[in-house]
Every structure is written in C-alpha cells, then in structure tokens.
C-alpha cells in the first residue's frame, strides 16, 4: 500500500514547473485594462485637462 504522507514528503516539483511559475508571476505584460488606462491618460493630457 502507498504511504501518502511519505510520498508527499519526497515530492519535488520538476524544474520546468518552477521556471514556468517564475515566468508567469514575474511577467509584467500589460492587459487590456492597462492599455485603456494609458490611452485615457494620453487623450486627457492632449486635451489639457
């Protein structure tokens, strides 16, 4: 029978998963909200508001 607690203690995530997590969580890609915010600020500054 499998000792679940022992297997969990031995578990180590593979390197690719750790690298993917870093890439996902530390990625500063703009989403549509950020783009629209920048556009709004730019239009607002051009109008002199």
ModelCIF file with pLDDT and N, C-alpha, C, O atoms, coordinates in Angstrom:
data_MODEL
#
_entry.id   MODEL 
#
_entity.id                         1 
_entity.type                       polymer 
_entity.pdbx_number_of_molecules   1 
#
_entity_poly.entity_id                      1 
_entity_poly.type                           'polypeptide(L)' 
_entity_poly.nstd_linkage                   no 
_entity_poly.nstd_monomer                   no 
_entity_poly.pdbx_seq_one_letter_code       
;(UNK)(UNK)(UNK)(UNK)(UNK)(UNK)(UNK)(UNK)(UNK)(UNK)(UNK)(UNK)(UNK)(UNK)(UNK)(UNK)
(UNK)(UNK)(UNK)(UNK)(UNK)(UNK)(UNK)(UNK)(UNK)(UNK)(UNK)(UNK)(UNK)(UNK)(UNK)(UNK)
(UNK)(UNK)(UNK)(UNK)(UNK)(UNK)(UNK)(UNK)(UNK)(UNK)(UNK)(UNK)(UNK)(UNK)(UNK)(UNK)
(UNK)
;
_entity_poly.pdbx_seq_one_letter_code_can   XXXXXXXXXXXXXXXXXXXXXXXXXXXXXXXXXXXXXXXXXXXXXXXXX 
_entity_poly.pdbx_strand_id                 A 
#
loop_
_entity_poly_seq.entity_id 
_entity_poly_seq.num 
_entity_poly_seq.mon_id 
_entity_poly_seq.hetero 
1 1  UNK n 
1 2  UNK n 
1 3  UNK n 
1 4  UNK n 
1 5  UNK n 
1 6  UNK n 
1 7  UNK n 
1 8  UNK n 
1 9  UNK n 
1 10 UNK n 
1 11 UNK n 
1 12 UNK n 
1 13 UNK n 
1 14 UNK n 
1 15 UNK n 
1 16 UNK n 
1 17 UNK n 
1 18 UNK n 
1 19 UNK n 
1 20 UNK n 
1 21 UNK n 
1 22 UNK n 
1 23 UNK n 
1 24 UNK n 
1 25 UNK n 
1 26 UNK n 
1 27 UNK n 
1 28 UNK n 
1 29 UNK n 
1 30 UNK n 
1 31 UNK n 
1 32 UNK n 
1 33 UNK n 
1 34 UNK n 
1 35 UNK n 
1 36 UNK n 
1 37 UNK n 
1 38 UNK n 
1 39 UNK n 
1 40 UNK n 
1 41 UNK n 
1 42 UNK n 
1 43 UNK n 
1 44 UNK n 
1 45 UNK n 
1 46 UNK n 
1 47 UNK n 
1 48 UNK n 
1 49 UNK n 
#
_struct_asym.id          A 
_struct_asym.entity_id   1 
#
loop_
_ma_qa_metric.id 
_ma_qa_metric.mode 
_ma_qa_metric.name 
_ma_qa_metric.software_group_id 
_ma_qa_metric.type 
1 global pLDDT . pLDDT 
2 local  pLDDT . pLDDT 
#
_ma_qa_metric_global.metric_id      1 
_ma_qa_metric_global.metric_value   85.57 
_ma_qa_metric_global.model_id       1 
_ma_qa_metric_global.ordinal_id     1 
#
loop_
_ma_qa_metric_local.label_asym_id 
_ma_qa_metric_local.label_comp_id 
_ma_qa_metric_local.label_seq_id 
_ma_qa_metric_local.metric_id 
_ma_qa_metric_local.metric_value 
_ma_qa_metric_local.model_id 
_ma_qa_metric_local.ordinal_id 
A UNK 1  2 87.00 1 1  
A UNK 2  2 88.00 1 2  
A UNK 3  2 92.00 1 3  
A UNK 4  2 91.00 1 4  
A UNK 5  2 93.00 1 5  
A UNK 6  2 93.00 1 6  
A UNK 7  2 92.00 1 7  
A UNK 8  2 91.00 1 8  
A UNK 9  2 92.00 1 9  
A UNK 10 2 92.00 1 10 
A UNK 11 2 89.00 1 11 
A UNK 12 2 84.00 1 12 
A UNK 13 2 76.00 1 13 
A UNK 14 2 76.00 1 14 
A UNK 15 2 72.00 1 15 
A UNK 16 2 86.00 1 16 
A UNK 17 2 79.00 1 17 
A UNK 18 2 77.00 1 18 
A UNK 19 2 83.00 1 19 
A UNK 20 2 82.00 1 20 
A UNK 21 2 82.00 1 21 
A UNK 22 2 81.00 1 22 
A UNK 23 2 78.00 1 23 
A UNK 24 2 79.00 1 24 
A UNK 25 2 80.00 1 25 
A UNK 26 2 80.00 1 26 
A UNK 27 2 77.00 1 27 
A UNK 28 2 75.00 1 28 
A UNK 29 2 75.00 1 29 
A UNK 30 2 79.00 1 30 
A UNK 31 2 84.00 1 31 
A UNK 32 2 89.00 1 32 
A UNK 33 2 89.00 1 33 
A UNK 34 2 88.00 1 34 
A UNK 35 2 91.00 1 35 
A UNK 36 2 92.00 1 36 
A UNK 37 2 93.00 1 37 
A UNK 38 2 93.00 1 38 
A UNK 39 2 93.00 1 39 
A UNK 40 2 94.00 1 40 
A UNK 41 2 94.00 1 41 
A UNK 42 2 94.00 1 42 
A UNK 43 2 93.00 1 43 
A UNK 44 2 91.00 1 44 
A UNK 45 2 92.00 1 45 
A UNK 46 2 90.00 1 46 
A UNK 47 2 86.00 1 47 
A UNK 48 2 79.00 1 48 
A UNK 49 2 67.00 1 49 
#
loop_
_atom_site.group_PDB 
_atom_site.id 
_atom_site.type_symbol 
_atom_site.label_atom_id 
_atom_site.label_alt_id 
_atom_site.label_comp_id 
_atom_site.label_asym_id 
_atom_site.label_entity_id 
_atom_site.label_seq_id 
_atom_site.pdbx_PDB_ins_code 
_atom_site.Cartn_x 
_atom_site.Cartn_y 
_atom_site.Cartn_z 
_atom_site.occupancy 
_atom_site.B_iso_or_equiv 
_atom_site.pdbx_formal_charge 
_atom_site.auth_seq_id 
_atom_site.auth_comp_id 
_atom_site.auth_asym_id 
_atom_site.auth_atom_id 
_atom_site.pdbx_PDB_model_num 
ATOM 1   N N  . UNK A 1 1  ? 0.843  -1.178 0.000   1.00 87.00 ? 1  UNK A N  1 
ATOM 2   C CA . UNK A 1 1  ? 0.000  0.000  0.000   1.00 87.00 ? 1  UNK A CA 1 
ATOM 3   C C  . UNK A 1 1  ? 0.891  1.244  0.000   1.00 87.00 ? 1  UNK A C  1 
ATOM 4   O O  . UNK A 1 1  ? 1.978  1.235  0.577   1.00 87.00 ? 1  UNK A O  1 
ATOM 5   N N  . UNK A 1 2  ? 0.433  2.291  -0.637  1.00 88.00 ? 2  UNK A N  1 
ATOM 6   C CA . UNK A 1 2  ? 1.197  3.532  -0.753  1.00 88.00 ? 2  UNK A CA 1 
ATOM 7   C C  . UNK A 1 2  ? 1.022  4.360  0.513   1.00 88.00 ? 2  UNK A C  1 
ATOM 8   O O  . UNK A 1 2  ? -0.094 4.581  0.983   1.00 88.00 ? 2  UNK A O  1 
ATOM 9   N N  . UNK A 1 3  ? 2.159  4.817  1.059   1.00 92.00 ? 3  UNK A N  1 
ATOM 10  C CA . UNK A 1 3  ? 2.132  5.704  2.213   1.00 92.00 ? 3  UNK A CA 1 
ATOM 11  C C  . UNK A 1 3  ? 2.074  7.130  1.681   1.00 92.00 ? 3  UNK A C  1 
ATOM 12  O O  . UNK A 1 3  ? 3.089  7.688  1.263   1.00 92.00 ? 3  UNK A O  1 
ATOM 13  N N  . UNK A 1 4  ? 0.893  7.709  1.699   1.00 91.00 ? 4  UNK A N  1 
ATOM 14  C CA . UNK A 1 4  ? 0.661  9.025  1.102   1.00 91.00 ? 4  UNK A CA 1 
ATOM 15  C C  . UNK A 1 4  ? 1.547  10.091 1.736   1.00 91.00 ? 4  UNK A C  1 
ATOM 16  O O  . UNK A 1 4  ? 2.145  10.888 1.014   1.00 91.00 ? 4  UNK A O  1 
ATOM 17  N N  . UNK A 1 5  ? 1.649  10.129 3.055   1.00 93.00 ? 5  UNK A N  1 
ATOM 18  C CA . UNK A 1 5  ? 2.454  11.148 3.737   1.00 93.00 ? 5  UNK A CA 1 
ATOM 19  C C  . UNK A 1 5  ? 3.921  11.073 3.323   1.00 93.00 ? 5  UNK A C  1 
ATOM 20  O O  . UNK A 1 5  ? 4.571  12.098 3.119   1.00 93.00 ? 5  UNK A O  1 
ATOM 21  N N  . UNK A 1 6  ? 4.429  9.861  3.201   1.00 93.00 ? 6  UNK A N  1 
ATOM 22  C CA . UNK A 1 6  ? 5.824  9.688  2.795   1.00 93.00 ? 6  UNK A CA 1 
ATOM 23  C C  . UNK A 1 6  ? 6.037  10.158 1.360   1.00 93.00 ? 6  UNK A C  1 
ATOM 24  O O  . UNK A 1 6  ? 7.039  10.807 1.061   1.00 93.00 ? 6  UNK A O  1 
ATOM 25  N N  . UNK A 1 7  ? 5.112  9.837  0.485   1.00 92.00 ? 7  UNK A N  1 
ATOM 26  C CA . UNK A 1 7  ? 5.222  10.254 -0.918  1.00 92.00 ? 7  UNK A CA 1 
ATOM 27  C C  . UNK A 1 7  ? 5.166  11.777 -1.042  1.00 92.00 ? 7  UNK A C  1 
ATOM 28  O O  . UNK A 1 7  ? 5.890  12.362 -1.848  1.00 92.00 ? 7  UNK A O  1 
ATOM 29  N N  . UNK A 1 8  ? 4.316  12.413 -0.252  1.00 91.00 ? 8  UNK A N  1 
ATOM 30  C CA . UNK A 1 8  ? 4.219  13.873 -0.288  1.00 91.00 ? 8  UNK A CA 1 
ATOM 31  C C  . UNK A 1 8  ? 5.521  14.501 0.190   1.00 91.00 ? 8  UNK A C  1 
ATOM 32  O O  . UNK A 1 8  ? 5.966  15.500 -0.375  1.00 91.00 ? 8  UNK A O  1 
ATOM 33  N N  . UNK A 1 9  ? 6.134  13.935 1.218   1.00 92.00 ? 9  UNK A N  1 
ATOM 34  C CA . UNK A 1 9  ? 7.410  14.456 1.721   1.00 92.00 ? 9  UNK A CA 1 
ATOM 35  C C  . UNK A 1 9  ? 8.511  14.338 0.670   1.00 92.00 ? 9  UNK A C  1 
ATOM 36  O O  . UNK A 1 9  ? 9.387  15.200 0.594   1.00 92.00 ? 9  UNK A O  1 
ATOM 37  N N  . UNK A 1 10 ? 8.475  13.297 -0.127  1.00 92.00 ? 10 UNK A N  1 
ATOM 38  C CA . UNK A 1 10 ? 9.509  13.086 -1.146  1.00 92.00 ? 10 UNK A CA 1 
ATOM 39  C C  . UNK A 1 10 ? 9.271  13.926 -2.409  1.00 92.00 ? 10 UNK A C  1 
ATOM 40  O O  . UNK A 1 10 ? 10.163 14.053 -3.248  1.00 92.00 ? 10 UNK A O  1 
ATOM 41  N N  . UNK A 1 11 ? 8.085  14.489 -2.540  1.00 89.00 ? 11 UNK A N  1 
ATOM 42  C CA . UNK A 1 11 ? 7.733  15.209 -3.758  1.00 89.00 ? 11 UNK A CA 1 
ATOM 43  C C  . UNK A 1 11 ? 8.586  16.461 -3.938  1.00 89.00 ? 11 UNK A C  1 
ATOM 44  O O  . UNK A 1 11 ? 8.755  17.251 -3.010  1.00 89.00 ? 11 UNK A O  1 
ATOM 45  N N  . UNK A 1 12 ? 9.121  16.627 -5.145  1.00 84.00 ? 12 UNK A N  1 
ATOM 46  C CA . UNK A 1 12 ? 9.833  17.842 -5.534  1.00 84.00 ? 12 UNK A CA 1 
ATOM 47  C C  . UNK A 1 12 ? 9.320  18.224 -6.919  1.00 84.00 ? 12 UNK A C  1 
ATOM 48  O O  . UNK A 1 12 ? 9.350  17.405 -7.837  1.00 84.00 ? 12 UNK A O  1 
ATOM 49  N N  . UNK A 1 13 ? 8.850  19.460 -7.076  1.00 76.00 ? 13 UNK A N  1 
ATOM 50  C CA . UNK A 1 13 ? 8.351  19.849 -8.393  1.00 76.00 ? 13 UNK A CA 1 
ATOM 51  C C  . UNK A 1 13 ? 9.484  19.850 -9.414  1.00 76.00 ? 13 UNK A C  1 
ATOM 52  O O  . UNK A 1 13 ? 10.629 20.155 -9.082  1.00 76.00 ? 13 UNK A O  1 
ATOM 53  N N  . UNK A 1 14 ? 9.164  19.512 -10.634 1.00 76.00 ? 14 UNK A N  1 
ATOM 54  C CA . UNK A 1 14 ? 10.198 19.498 -11.663 1.00 76.00 ? 14 UNK A CA 1 
ATOM 55  C C  . UNK A 1 14 ? 10.636 20.927 -11.978 1.00 76.00 ? 14 UNK A C  1 
ATOM 56  O O  . UNK A 1 14 ? 9.890  21.876 -11.734 1.00 76.00 ? 14 UNK A O  1 
ATOM 57  N N  . UNK A 1 15 ? 11.802 21.074 -12.500 1.00 72.00 ? 15 UNK A N  1 
ATOM 58  C CA . UNK A 1 15 ? 12.388 22.373 -12.776 1.00 72.00 ? 15 UNK A CA 1 
ATOM 59  C C  . UNK A 1 15 ? 11.530 23.190 -13.738 1.00 72.00 ? 15 UNK A C  1 
ATOM 60  O O  . UNK A 1 15 ? 11.426 24.407 -13.584 1.00 72.00 ? 15 UNK A O  1 
ATOM 61  N N  . UNK A 1 16 ? 10.927 22.554 -14.709 1.00 86.00 ? 16 UNK A N  1 
ATOM 62  C CA . UNK A 1 16 ? 10.125 23.276 -15.686 1.00 86.00 ? 16 UNK A CA 1 
ATOM 63  C C  . UNK A 1 16 ? 8.945  23.969 -15.035 1.00 86.00 ? 16 UNK A C  1 
ATOM 64  O O  . UNK A 1 16 ? 8.591  25.085 -15.415 1.00 86.00 ? 16 UNK A O  1 
ATOM 65  N N  . UNK A 1 17 ? 8.328  23.312 -14.050 1.00 79.00 ? 17 UNK A N  1 
ATOM 66  C CA . UNK A 1 17 ? 7.192  23.919 -13.367 1.00 79.00 ? 17 UNK A CA 1 
ATOM 67  C C  . UNK A 1 17 ? 7.646  25.152 -12.597 1.00 79.00 ? 17 UNK A C  1 
ATOM 68  O O  . UNK A 1 17 ? 6.992  26.193 -12.655 1.00 79.00 ? 17 UNK A O  1 
ATOM 69  N N  . UNK A 1 18 ? 8.742  25.047 -11.886 1.00 77.00 ? 18 UNK A N  1 
ATOM 70  C CA . UNK A 1 18 ? 9.263  26.184 -11.127 1.00 77.00 ? 18 UNK A CA 1 
ATOM 71  C C  . UNK A 1 18 ? 9.613  27.340 -12.063 1.00 77.00 ? 18 UNK A C  1 
ATOM 72  O O  . UNK A 1 18 ? 9.334  28.498 -11.751 1.00 77.00 ? 18 UNK A O  1 
ATOM 73  N N  . UNK A 1 19 ? 10.213 27.033 -13.191 1.00 83.00 ? 19 UNK A N  1 
ATOM 74  C CA . UNK A 1 19 ? 10.565 28.073 -14.152 1.00 83.00 ? 19 UNK A CA 1 
ATOM 75  C C  . UNK A 1 19 ? 9.308  28.710 -14.740 1.00 83.00 ? 19 UNK A C  1 
ATOM 76  O O  . UNK A 1 19 ? 9.256  29.925 -14.932 1.00 83.00 ? 19 UNK A O  1 
ATOM 77  N N  . UNK A 1 20 ? 8.307  27.901 -15.023 1.00 82.00 ? 20 UNK A N  1 
ATOM 78  C CA . UNK A 1 20 ? 7.055  28.432 -15.569 1.00 82.00 ? 20 UNK A CA 1 
ATOM 79  C C  . UNK A 1 20 ? 6.376  29.343 -14.558 1.00 82.00 ? 20 UNK A C  1 
ATOM 80  O O  . UNK A 1 20 ? 5.853  30.395 -14.927 1.00 82.00 ? 20 UNK A O  1 
ATOM 81  N N  . UNK A 1 21 ? 6.378  28.954 -13.289 1.00 82.00 ? 21 UNK A N  1 
ATOM 82  C CA . UNK A 1 21 ? 5.780  29.800 -12.256 1.00 82.00 ? 21 UNK A CA 1 
ATOM 83  C C  . UNK A 1 21 ? 6.480  31.151 -12.203 1.00 82.00 ? 21 UNK A C  1 
ATOM 84  O O  . UNK A 1 21 ? 5.820  32.189 -12.141 1.00 82.00 ? 21 UNK A O  1 
ATOM 85  N N  . UNK A 1 22 ? 7.799  31.148 -12.226 1.00 81.00 ? 22 UNK A N  1 
ATOM 86  C CA . UNK A 1 22 ? 8.545  32.405 -12.196 1.00 81.00 ? 22 UNK A CA 1 
ATOM 87  C C  . UNK A 1 22 ? 8.199  33.271 -13.400 1.00 81.00 ? 22 UNK A C  1 
ATOM 88  O O  . UNK A 1 22 ? 7.993  34.477 -13.266 1.00 81.00 ? 22 UNK A O  1 
ATOM 89  N N  . UNK A 1 23 ? 8.138  32.663 -14.556 1.00 78.00 ? 23 UNK A N  1 
ATOM 90  C CA . UNK A 1 23 ? 7.843  33.418 -15.769 1.00 78.00 ? 23 UNK A CA 1 
ATOM 91  C C  . UNK A 1 23 ? 6.437  34.010 -15.728 1.00 78.00 ? 23 UNK A C  1 
ATOM 92  O O  . UNK A 1 23 ? 6.221  35.138 -16.172 1.00 78.00 ? 23 UNK A O  1 
ATOM 93  N N  . UNK A 1 24 ? 5.494  33.258 -15.202 1.00 79.00 ? 24 UNK A N  1 
ATOM 94  C CA . UNK A 1 24 ? 4.110  33.726 -15.150 1.00 79.00 ? 24 UNK A CA 1 
ATOM 95  C C  . UNK A 1 24 ? 3.939  34.825 -14.107 1.00 79.00 ? 24 UNK A C  1 
ATOM 96  O O  . UNK A 1 24 ? 3.352  35.869 -14.391 1.00 79.00 ? 24 UNK A O  1 
ATOM 97  N N  . UNK A 1 25 ? 4.448  34.591 -12.907 1.00 80.00 ? 25 UNK A N  1 
ATOM 98  C CA . UNK A 1 25 ? 4.224  35.532 -11.824 1.00 80.00 ? 25 UNK A CA 1 
ATOM 99  C C  . UNK A 1 25 ? 5.083  36.783 -11.922 1.00 80.00 ? 25 UNK A C  1 
ATOM 100 O O  . UNK A 1 25 ? 4.710  37.817 -11.368 1.00 80.00 ? 25 UNK A O  1 
ATOM 101 N N  . UNK A 1 26 ? 6.211  36.725 -12.603 1.00 80.00 ? 26 UNK A N  1 
ATOM 102 C CA . UNK A 1 26 ? 7.080  37.888 -12.698 1.00 80.00 ? 26 UNK A CA 1 
ATOM 103 C C  . UNK A 1 26 ? 6.991  38.571 -14.056 1.00 80.00 ? 26 UNK A C  1 
ATOM 104 O O  . UNK A 1 26 ? 7.801  39.444 -14.369 1.00 80.00 ? 26 UNK A O  1 
ATOM 105 N N  . UNK A 1 27 ? 6.034  38.186 -14.841 1.00 77.00 ? 27 UNK A N  1 
ATOM 106 C CA . UNK A 1 27 ? 5.857  38.768 -16.156 1.00 77.00 ? 27 UNK A CA 1 
ATOM 107 C C  . UNK A 1 27 ? 4.998  40.022 -16.033 1.00 77.00 ? 27 UNK A C  1 
ATOM 108 O O  . UNK A 1 27 ? 3.901  39.979 -15.476 1.00 77.00 ? 27 UNK A O  1 
ATOM 109 N N  . UNK A 1 28 ? 5.496  41.123 -16.550 1.00 75.00 ? 28 UNK A N  1 
ATOM 110 C CA . UNK A 1 28 ? 4.786  42.393 -16.424 1.00 75.00 ? 28 UNK A CA 1 
ATOM 111 C C  . UNK A 1 28 ? 4.123  42.753 -17.755 1.00 75.00 ? 28 UNK A C  1 
ATOM 112 O O  . UNK A 1 28 ? 4.315  43.855 -18.268 1.00 75.00 ? 28 UNK A O  1 
ATOM 113 N N  . UNK A 1 29 ? 3.361  41.843 -18.297 1.00 75.00 ? 29 UNK A N  1 
ATOM 114 C CA . UNK A 1 29 ? 2.661  42.089 -19.553 1.00 75.00 ? 29 UNK A CA 1 
ATOM 115 C C  . UNK A 1 29 ? 1.404  42.897 -19.263 1.00 75.00 ? 29 UNK A C  1 
ATOM 116 O O  . UNK A 1 29 ? 0.667  42.620 -18.317 1.00 75.00 ? 29 UNK A O  1 
ATOM 117 N N  . UNK A 1 30 ? 1.185  43.886 -20.088 1.00 79.00 ? 30 UNK A N  1 
ATOM 118 C CA . UNK A 1 30 ? 0.003  44.719 -19.895 1.00 79.00 ? 30 UNK A CA 1 
ATOM 119 C C  . UNK A 1 30 ? -1.242 43.981 -20.388 1.00 79.00 ? 30 UNK A C  1 
ATOM 120 O O  . UNK A 1 30 ? -1.215 43.302 -21.415 1.00 79.00 ? 30 UNK A O  1 
ATOM 121 N N  . UNK A 1 31 ? -2.314 44.127 -19.644 1.00 84.00 ? 31 UNK A N  1 
ATOM 122 C CA . UNK A 1 31 ? -3.576 43.589 -20.125 1.00 84.00 ? 31 UNK A CA 1 
ATOM 123 C C  . UNK A 1 31 ? -4.375 44.742 -20.734 1.00 84.00 ? 31 UNK A C  1 
ATOM 124 O O  . UNK A 1 31 ? -3.899 45.877 -20.770 1.00 84.00 ? 31 UNK A O  1 
ATOM 125 N N  . UNK A 1 32 ? -5.558 44.460 -21.200 1.00 89.00 ? 32 UNK A N  1 
ATOM 126 C CA . UNK A 1 32 ? -6.358 45.467 -21.908 1.00 89.00 ? 32 UNK A CA 1 
ATOM 127 C C  . UNK A 1 32 ? -6.705 46.642 -21.003 1.00 89.00 ? 32 UNK A C  1 
ATOM 128 O O  . UNK A 1 32 ? -6.811 47.773 -21.478 1.00 89.00 ? 32 UNK A O  1 
ATOM 129 N N  . UNK A 1 33 ? -6.883 46.395 -19.718 1.00 89.00 ? 33 UNK A N  1 
ATOM 130 C CA . UNK A 1 33 ? -7.188 47.473 -18.786 1.00 89.00 ? 33 UNK A CA 1 
ATOM 131 C C  . UNK A 1 33 ? -6.034 48.466 -18.715 1.00 89.00 ? 33 UNK A C  1 
ATOM 132 O O  . UNK A 1 33 ? -6.259 49.676 -18.712 1.00 89.00 ? 33 UNK A O  1 
ATOM 133 N N  . UNK A 1 34 ? -4.807 47.968 -18.657 1.00 88.00 ? 34 UNK A N  1 
ATOM 134 C CA . UNK A 1 34 ? -3.638 48.843 -18.619 1.00 88.00 ? 34 UNK A CA 1 
ATOM 135 C C  . UNK A 1 34 ? -3.525 49.670 -19.896 1.00 88.00 ? 34 UNK A C  1 
ATOM 136 O O  . UNK A 1 34 ? -3.207 50.858 -19.850 1.00 88.00 ? 34 UNK A O  1 
ATOM 137 N N  . UNK A 1 35 ? -3.783 49.043 -21.019 1.00 91.00 ? 35 UNK A N  1 
ATOM 138 C CA . UNK A 1 35 ? -3.705 49.739 -22.307 1.00 91.00 ? 35 UNK A CA 1 
ATOM 139 C C  . UNK A 1 35 ? -4.755 50.844 -22.371 1.00 91.00 ? 35 UNK A C  1 
ATOM 140 O O  . UNK A 1 35 ? -4.455 51.964 -22.786 1.00 91.00 ? 35 UNK A O  1 
ATOM 141 N N  . UNK A 1 36 ? -5.977 50.536 -21.966 1.00 92.00 ? 36 UNK A N  1 
ATOM 142 C CA . UNK A 1 36 ? -7.040 51.543 -21.993 1.00 92.00 ? 36 UNK A CA 1 
ATOM 143 C C  . UNK A 1 36 ? -6.744 52.689 -21.028 1.00 92.00 ? 36 UNK A C  1 
ATOM 144 O O  . UNK A 1 36 ? -7.032 53.845 -21.336 1.00 92.00 ? 36 UNK A O  1 
ATOM 145 N N  . UNK A 1 37 ? -6.178 52.383 -19.880 1.00 93.00 ? 37 UNK A N  1 
ATOM 146 C CA . UNK A 1 37 ? -5.808 53.416 -18.915 1.00 93.00 ? 37 UNK A CA 1 
ATOM 147 C C  . UNK A 1 37 ? -4.775 54.363 -19.511 1.00 93.00 ? 37 UNK A C  1 
ATOM 148 O O  . UNK A 1 37 ? -4.895 55.581 -19.378 1.00 93.00 ? 37 UNK A O  1 
ATOM 149 N N  . UNK A 1 38 ? -3.765 53.809 -20.165 1.00 93.00 ? 38 UNK A N  1 
ATOM 150 C CA . UNK A 1 38 ? -2.742 54.637 -20.801 1.00 93.00 ? 38 UNK A CA 1 
ATOM 151 C C  . UNK A 1 38 ? -3.337 55.504 -21.897 1.00 93.00 ? 38 UNK A C  1 
ATOM 152 O O  . UNK A 1 38 ? -2.995 56.680 -22.018 1.00 93.00 ? 38 UNK A O  1 
ATOM 153 N N  . UNK A 1 39 ? -4.223 54.931 -22.691 1.00 93.00 ? 39 UNK A N  1 
ATOM 154 C CA . UNK A 1 39 ? -4.866 55.694 -23.760 1.00 93.00 ? 39 UNK A CA 1 
ATOM 155 C C  . UNK A 1 39 ? -5.685 56.840 -23.180 1.00 93.00 ? 39 UNK A C  1 
ATOM 156 O O  . UNK A 1 39 ? -5.659 57.953 -23.705 1.00 93.00 ? 39 UNK A O  1 
ATOM 157 N N  . UNK A 1 40 ? -6.407 56.570 -22.106 1.00 94.00 ? 40 UNK A N  1 
ATOM 158 C CA . UNK A 1 40 ? -7.223 57.595 -21.457 1.00 94.00 ? 40 UNK A CA 1 
ATOM 159 C C  . UNK A 1 40 ? -6.343 58.729 -20.939 1.00 94.00 ? 40 UNK A C  1 
ATOM 160 O O  . UNK A 1 40 ? -6.662 59.901 -21.138 1.00 94.00 ? 40 UNK A O  1 
ATOM 161 N N  . UNK A 1 41 ? -5.238 58.389 -20.276 1.00 94.00 ? 41 UNK A N  1 
ATOM 162 C CA . UNK A 1 41 ? -4.329 59.407 -19.745 1.00 94.00 ? 41 UNK A CA 1 
ATOM 163 C C  . UNK A 1 41 ? -3.726 60.242 -20.871 1.00 94.00 ? 41 UNK A C  1 
ATOM 164 O O  . UNK A 1 41 ? -3.583 61.459 -20.750 1.00 94.00 ? 41 UNK A O  1 
ATOM 165 N N  . UNK A 1 42 ? -3.375 59.574 -21.960 1.00 94.00 ? 42 UNK A N  1 
ATOM 166 C CA . UNK A 1 42 ? -2.780 60.273 -23.102 1.00 94.00 ? 42 UNK A CA 1 
ATOM 167 C C  . UNK A 1 42 ? -3.784 61.240 -23.724 1.00 94.00 ? 42 UNK A C  1 
ATOM 168 O O  . UNK A 1 42 ? -3.439 62.384 -24.021 1.00 94.00 ? 42 UNK A O  1 
ATOM 169 N N  . UNK A 1 43 ? -4.999 60.800 -23.919 1.00 93.00 ? 43 UNK A N  1 
ATOM 170 C CA . UNK A 1 43 ? -6.041 61.658 -24.506 1.00 93.00 ? 43 UNK A CA 1 
ATOM 171 C C  . UNK A 1 43 ? -6.334 62.828 -23.578 1.00 93.00 ? 43 UNK A C  1 
ATOM 172 O O  . UNK A 1 43 ? -6.497 63.965 -24.021 1.00 93.00 ? 43 UNK A O  1 
ATOM 173 N N  . UNK A 1 44 ? -6.399 62.531 -22.284 1.00 91.00 ? 44 UNK A N  1 
ATOM 174 C CA . UNK A 1 44 ? -6.672 63.558 -21.294 1.00 91.00 ? 44 UNK A CA 1 
ATOM 175 C C  . UNK A 1 44 ? -5.572 64.618 -21.288 1.00 91.00 ? 44 UNK A C  1 
ATOM 176 O O  . UNK A 1 44 ? -5.864 65.811 -21.205 1.00 91.00 ? 44 UNK A O  1 
ATOM 177 N N  . UNK A 1 45 ? -4.319 64.195 -21.374 1.00 92.00 ? 45 UNK A N  1 
ATOM 178 C CA . UNK A 1 45 ? -3.214 65.170 -21.374 1.00 92.00 ? 45 UNK A CA 1 
ATOM 179 C C  . UNK A 1 45 ? -3.166 65.978 -22.659 1.00 92.00 ? 45 UNK A C  1 
ATOM 180 O O  . UNK A 1 45 ? -2.774 67.144 -22.642 1.00 92.00 ? 45 UNK A O  1 
ATOM 181 N N  . UNK A 1 46 ? -3.559 65.376 -23.772 1.00 90.00 ? 46 UNK A N  1 
ATOM 182 C CA . UNK A 1 46 ? -3.585 66.101 -25.037 1.00 90.00 ? 46 UNK A CA 1 
ATOM 183 C C  . UNK A 1 46 ? -4.665 67.177 -25.043 1.00 90.00 ? 46 UNK A C  1 
ATOM 184 O O  . UNK A 1 46 ? -4.506 68.208 -25.697 1.00 90.00 ? 46 UNK A O  1 
ATOM 185 N N  . UNK A 1 47 ? -5.752 66.950 -24.329 1.00 86.00 ? 47 UNK A N  1 
ATOM 186 C CA . UNK A 1 47 ? -6.838 67.929 -24.245 1.00 86.00 ? 47 UNK A CA 1 
ATOM 187 C C  . UNK A 1 47 ? -6.526 69.013 -23.222 1.00 86.00 ? 47 UNK A C  1 
ATOM 188 O O  . UNK A 1 47 ? -7.201 70.042 -23.181 1.00 86.00 ? 47 UNK A O  1 
ATOM 189 N N  . UNK A 1 48 ? -5.508 68.788 -22.395 1.00 79.00 ? 48 UNK A N  1 
ATOM 190 C CA . UNK A 1 48 ? -5.107 69.769 -21.400 1.00 79.00 ? 48 UNK A CA 1 
ATOM 191 C C  . UNK A 1 48 ? -5.951 69.745 -20.148 1.00 79.00 ? 48 UNK A C  1 
ATOM 192 O O  . UNK A 1 48 ? -6.053 70.757 -19.454 1.00 79.00 ? 48 UNK A O  1 
ATOM 193 N N  . UNK A 1 49 ? -6.545 68.637 -19.850 1.00 67.00 ? 49 UNK A N  1 
ATOM 194 C CA . UNK A 1 49 ? -7.390 68.530 -18.658 1.00 67.00 ? 49 UNK A CA 1 
ATOM 195 C C  . UNK A 1 49 ? -6.577 68.240 -17.426 1.00 67.00 ? 49 UNK A C  1 
ATOM 196 O O  . UNK A 1 49 ? -7.132 68.119 -16.334 1.00 67.00 ? 49 UNK A O  1 
#
